[in-house]
Amino acid sequence: SLELFGCNVGEISDYILRGNIGIPFAGNCIPILLYIDAIVITADLSDCLRRHIDIIHSFEQDSGLLVKLGKQ
């Protein structure tokens, strides 16, 4: 739900930001894009995308929450 997402977006964002993975832009790294009800992870290489997925898996294990991949 949107309420549950709002309660946990900060925590999952922290996990992703600690990974320091993303798309380089103007001397910075853009790891995620946040929308009202979604997080988009960014990566310029497949191994970086894999590391993002591993970080999200760690978040799931630590928090007990399940991150849904994709929209349905």
Solvent accessible surface area in square Angstrom, and as a share of the most:
residue,aa,sasa,rsa
1,S,114,0.73
2,L,101,0.50
3,E,144,0.65
4,L,96,0.48
5,F,49,0.20
6,G,47,0.45
7,C,109,0.65
8,N,30,0.15
9,V,36,0.21
10,G,41,0.39
11,E,77,0.35
12,I,13,0.06
13,S,10,0.06
14,D,78,0.40
15,Y,39,0.15
16,I,1,0.00
17,L,93,0.46
18,R,167,0.61
19,G,20,0.19
20,N,116,0.60
21,I,6,0.03
22,G,9,0.09
23,I,71,0.36
24,P,94,0.59
25,F,134,0.56
26,A,87,0.67
27,G,85,0.82
28,N,101,0.52
29,C,53,0.32
30,I,60,0.30
31,P,17,0.11
32,I,21,0.11
33,L,78,0.39
34,L,96,0.48
35,Y,127,0.48
36,I,143,0.73
37,D,72,0.37
38,A,26,0.20
39,I,43,0.22
40,V,62,0.36
41,I,44,0.22
42,T,15,0.09
43,A,30,0.23
44,D,79,0.41
45,L,110,0.55
46,S,98,0.63
47,D,82,0.42
48,C,19,0.11
49,L,76,0.38
50,R,134,0.49
51,R,114,0.42
52,H,0,0.00
53,I,62,0.32
54,D,68,0.35
55,I,33,0.17
56,I,17,0.09
57,H,94,0.42
58,S,48,0.31
59,F,4,0.02
60,E,34,0.15
61,Q,129,0.57
62,D,102,0.53
63,S,40,0.26
64,G,70,0.67
65,L,55,0.28
66,L,157,0.78
67,V,39,0.22
68,K,127,0.54
69,L,134,0.67
70,G,56,0.54
71,K,143,0.61
72,Q,189,0.84
